Amino acid sequence: MFNDKVILITGGTGSFGKKCTEVILTRYKPKRLIIFSRDELKQFEMAQQFPESKYSCIRYFIGDVRDQERLYRAFHGVDYVIHAAALKQVPAAEYNPFEAIKTNILGAQNIINAAIDQKIKKVLALSTDKAANPINLYGATKLCSDKLFIAGNAYVGMEDTMFSVVRYGNVVGSRGSVIPFFLKQKETGTLPITDPRMTRFWITLDQGVDFVLSCLDRMVGGELFVPKIPSMNILDLAKAIAPDCKLEIVGIRPGEKLHEIMVPRDEARKTLEFKDHFIIQPDFKFFADRFRNREGKPVPEDFEYSSGANSWILSIEELRKML
């Protein structure tokens, strides 16, 4: 579906954006692949890895999702948008709430308006497990963003633009994740552990990109995709990375949970289960026809997809192999 198409990735210089670029350039032959981000240094560095001299389809656009006028210009002639731009560091969002809202919420509104007016075919927005029953501002902004993108399908009127969302857990080794931090702390001989009971959903960058691209292919607009992925215990991760290190329990940081949730119990009534993923259907009744031919089966009314209750828990050895 990407051959001879124009694809734009917001936040394209991030961990996801770079891996997604690599996969698209390896597997497909897009007409243009636009990397849209606000950091000129990261674009310069990415251009060393994916130079225009080798990849004639690639373009690097400086811009911010807060700037609707720039989005209108960047979206001209684009077929598909993958929205990965966000302010995602939990402590930074708590300390700079206005900035997180401007990027994660108002930026989503700008993308929706620009996509409809520029007649984008499909927009797929990346979310996070922290958006389900959020307790920190980052999660709250992403929940709001998710709601905006789903409602965007009602906002299009007679246009054909479709909006969907992908929600998944922590990405192994992404910037700001616990793995680079643990590897650095390993040199000190001591690893700080927030709580030995803590669990997280765990997905590799390759798996995340593959899932997003498959969802972009099969989306009909209005659905929220959740992959079936394993969970890990933070204590097991520490043992996998540095088995000889001393562990220091430091307590849960502000805005953190013991366990993350990707499908809340309150949304079980509108959730369909498939072989390798779930779909949370929209509340809008006039979207119902889009989902009638889906082969998924409804989950039980008391269903909840939590990292703590997940039956698929990675062992220390499996974590080592994944790392």
C-alpha positions in Angstrom: 0.0 0.0 0.0 3.0 2.3 0.3 4.4 1.9 -3.2 4.1 5.2 -5.1 2.4 6.9 -2.2 3.4 10.0 -0.2 3.9 9.3 3.5 4.6 11.8 6.3 5.8 11.0 9.8 5.5 13.6 12.5 8.2 13.3 15.1 10.1 11.5 12.4 13.5 11.9 14.0 12.5 10.0 17.2 13.2 6.3 17.9 10.0 5.2 16.2 10.3 7.6 13.3 13.8 6.4 12.4 13.0 2.7 12.6 9.7 3.3 10.6 11.7 5.2 8.0 14.2 2.3 7.7 11.4 -0.3 7.3 9.5 1.7 4.7 12.6 2.4 2.6 13.6 -1.3 2.8 10.2 -2.9 2.0 8.5 -0.3 -0.2 9.0 2.2 -2.9 7.2 5.4 -1.8 6.8 8.4 -4.0 7.9 10.6 -1.1 8.7 10.0 2.5 8.5 13.2 4.6 10.3 13.4 7.9 8.5 16.2 9.9 10.1 17.4 13.1 11.2 20.5 14.9 14.8 19.6 15.7 17.2 20.6 12.9 20.2 18.8 14.6 18.3 15.5 14.7 17.3 15.9 11.1 20.9 16.6 10.1 22.0 13.5 12.0 19.2 11.4 10.4 20.1 12.7 7.0 23.6 11.1 7.4 21.8 7.7 7.9 19.2 8.3 5.2 20.7 10.8 2.7 18.7 12.2 -0.1 21.5 11.2 -2.5 20.8 7.5 -1.8 17.0 7.7 -1.1 15.6 10.1 -3.7 12.1 9.9 -2.1 13.1 11.3 1.3 12.4 14.8 2.4 13.2 16.6 5.7 10.7 19.3 6.8 11.4 21.5 9.8 8.1 22.2 11.6 6.1 21.8 14.8 2.6 20.3 15.2 1.7 23.4 17.1 2.0 25.4 13.9 -1.2 24.7 11.9 0.0 26.8 8.9 3.1 24.7 8.5 1.1 21.5 8.7 -1.1 22.7 5.9 1.9 23.3 3.7 3.6 20.0 4.7 0.4 17.9 4.2 -0.2 19.1 0.6 -0.3 16.0 -1.6 0.3 13.5 1.2 -1.6 10.2 1.2 -0.8 8.8 4.7 0.2 10.5 8.0 1.8 8.6 10.9 1.6 10.9 14.0 4.4 10.1 16.4 5.3 13.6 17.6 4.7 14.1 21.3 6.1 15.4 24.6 6.3 12.1 26.4 8.6 12.4 29.4 6.3 12.1 32.5 8.3 14.4 34.9 8.8 17.0 32.2 5.0 17.1 31.4 4.2 17.4 35.1 6.6 20.4 35.4 5.6 22.0 32.1 1.9 21.2 31.7 1.1 24.0 29.3 3.8 22.8 26.9 2.5 19.2 27.0 -1.0 20.4 26.3 0.1 22.6 23.4 2.0 19.7 21.7 -0.1 16.7 22.6 -3.6 18.1 22.5 -3.6 21.3 20.4 -1.1 19.6 18.1 -3.6 16.8 17.5 -6.3 19.3 16.7 -4.1 21.0 14.2 -3.3 17.7 12.5 -6.9 16.7 12.3 -7.9 20.1 10.7 -5.0 20.1 8.3 -5.5 16.4 7.3 -9.2 16.9 6.5 -8.6 20.1 4.5 -5.7 18.6 2.6 -7.6 15.4 1.9 -5.2 13.0 3.6 -6.5 9.4 3.1 -5.4 8.0 6.4 -4.0 9.3 9.7 -2.8 6.9 12.3 -1.8 8.4 15.7 0.5 6.7 18.2 -0.8 6.5 21.8 0.5 5.0 25.0 -0.7 2.6 27.8 -0.5 5.7 30.1 -3.6 7.1 28.3 -5.8 4.3 29.8 -7.0 5.4 33.2 -4.4 8.2 33.3 -2.9 9.4 36.6 -0.3 11.8 35.1 -0.6 14.7 32.8 1.2 13.0 29.9 -1.3 10.2 30.0 -4.2 12.7 30.3 -3.0 14.6 27.2 -2.7 11.4 25.2 -6.2 10.3 26.3 -7.5 13.6 25.1 -5.5 13.3 21.9 -7.0 9.8 21.3 -10.5 11.1 21.8 -9.8 13.9 19.3 -8.5 11.5 16.6 -11.4 9.1 17.0 -13.9 11.9 16.9 -12.1 13.3 13.8 -14.0 10.6 11.8 -17.2 12.4 12.6 -15.7 15.8 12.0 -14.7 15.0 8.3 -18.2 15.5 7.0 -18.3 14.5 3.4 -14.5 14.1 3.1 -12.9 10.6 3.0 -10.1 11.1 5.6 -9.9 8.3 8.2 -8.4 8.6 11.6 -7.4 5.7 13.9 -5.1 5.2 17.0 -2.5 2.6 18.0 -1.9 2.1 21.7 1.0 0.0 23.0 3.4 -0.2 26.0 7.0 0.5 26.8 9.4 0.2 23.8 12.6 -1.7 24.5 15.6 0.6 24.3 13.8 3.7 23.1 15.1 7.1 24.1 14.2 7.8 27.7 13.4 4.2 28.5 14.6 2.3 31.6 17.2 0.2 29.7 19.7 2.9 28.8 19.3 4.2 32.3 20.0 0.8 33.9 23.0 0.2 31.6 24.5 3.5 32.7 23.7 2.8 36.4 25.3 -0.7 36.0 28.7 0.9 36.1 28.0 2.2 39.7 27.2 -1.3 41.0 23.7 -0.3 42.2 20.4 -0.2 40.3 17.5 1.9 41.8 14.2 0.0 41.8 10.9 1.9 42.2 8.9 -1.1 43.5 9.7 -4.8 43.1 6.1 -5.6 42.1 6.0 -3.1 39.2 5.2 -4.5 35.8 5.1 -3.0 32.3 4.0 -4.0 28.8 7.0 -4.7 26.7 7.5 -4.4 22.9 10.5 -4.0 20.6 10.9 -1.1 18.2 10.6 -3.5 15.2 7.4 -5.1 16.6 6.0 -1.6 17.2 6.7 -0.4 13.7 5.3 -3.7 12.1 2.1 -3.3 14.1 1.6 0.3 13.2 2.2 -0.4 9.5 -0.2 -3.3 9.6 -2.9 -1.2 11.4 -2.4 1.6 8.8 -3.2 -1.0 6.1 -6.3 -2.5 7.7 -7.8 0.6 9.5 -11.3 1.6 8.6 -11.4 4.7 10.8 -12.5 5.2 14.4 -10.9 2.2 16.0 -8.2 2.1 18.6 -5.7 -0.8 18.1 -4.0 -2.6 21.0 -1.5 -5.4 20.3 -1.2 -8.5 22.4 2.3 -8.2 23.9 4.1 -9.6 26.9 4.7 -8.0 30.3 7.9 -7.8 32.3 8.6 -7.3 36.0 11.0 -4.5 36.8 13.0 -6.7 39.2 13.4 -9.4 36.5 14.6 -6.7 34.0 17.2 -5.5 36.5 18.4 -9.1 37.0 18.6 -9.6 33.2 20.7 -6.5 32.7 22.9 -6.5 35.8 22.6 -9.7 37.8 25.6 -8.8 40.0 24.4 -5.3 40.9 23.0 -4.3 44.3 19.3 -3.3 44.1 18.1 -0.2 46.0 14.3 0.3 46.5 13.6 4.0 46.0 9.8 4.1 45.8 7.3 4.9 43.0 7.9 8.3 41.4 5.1 10.9 41.0 2.7 10.0 38.2 3.7 6.3 38.0 1.5 3.2 38.5 2.4 -0.2 39.7 0.8 -1.8 36.6 -0.2 -0.3 33.3 -3.5 -0.9 31.5 -4.2 -0.9 27.8 -7.9 -1.9 27.7 -9.7 -0.6 30.8 -12.6 -2.6 32.2 -15.0 0.2 31.4 -14.2 -0.2 27.7 -14.6 -4.0 27.6 -18.2 -3.6 26.3 -16.9 -2.2 23.0 -13.7 -4.2 22.6 -13.2 -6.9 20.0 -10.5 -9.6 20.4 -8.5 -10.9 17.4 -5.6 -13.4 17.2 -2.8 -10.9 17.8 -4.6 -7.7 18.9 -7.7 -6.0 20.3 -9.8 -3.2 18.8 -11.7 -0.7 21.0 -14.6 0.4 18.8 -15.8 4.0 18.9 -18.9 5.1 20.8 -20.5 6.8 17.7 -23.4 4.6 16.5 -23.1 5.8 12.9 -19.6 4.1 12.7 -21.2 0.7 13.4 -21.4 -0.4 9.8 -17.6 -0.2 9.5 -17.1 -3.0 12.0 -19.9 -5.4 11.1 -17.7 -7.6 8.9 -14.9 -7.9 11.4 -14.1 -11.4 12.6 -13.2 -10.4 16.1 -15.1 -11.6 19.1 -16.4 -9.5 22.0 -14.4 -9.8 25.2 -16.1 -10.6 28.6 -17.8 -7.6 30.3 -15.3 -7.7 33.2 -12.3 -7.9 30.9 -9.3 -5.7 31.6 -5.9 -5.9 29.8 -3.4 -5.1 32.5 0.4 -5.6 32.6 0.0 -7.0 36.1 -2.7 -9.6 35.2 -1.2 -10.5 31.8 -0.7 -14.2 31.4 2.3 -13.6 29.1 5.2 -12.6 31.4 8.7 -12.6 30.1 11.3 -14.6 32.1 14.8 -13.3 32.9 16.2 -15.4 30.1 13.6 -14.1 27.6 14.4 -10.6 28.6 18.1 -11.2 28.0 17.4 -12.5 24.5 15.1 -9.5 23.7 17.8 -7.1 24.9 
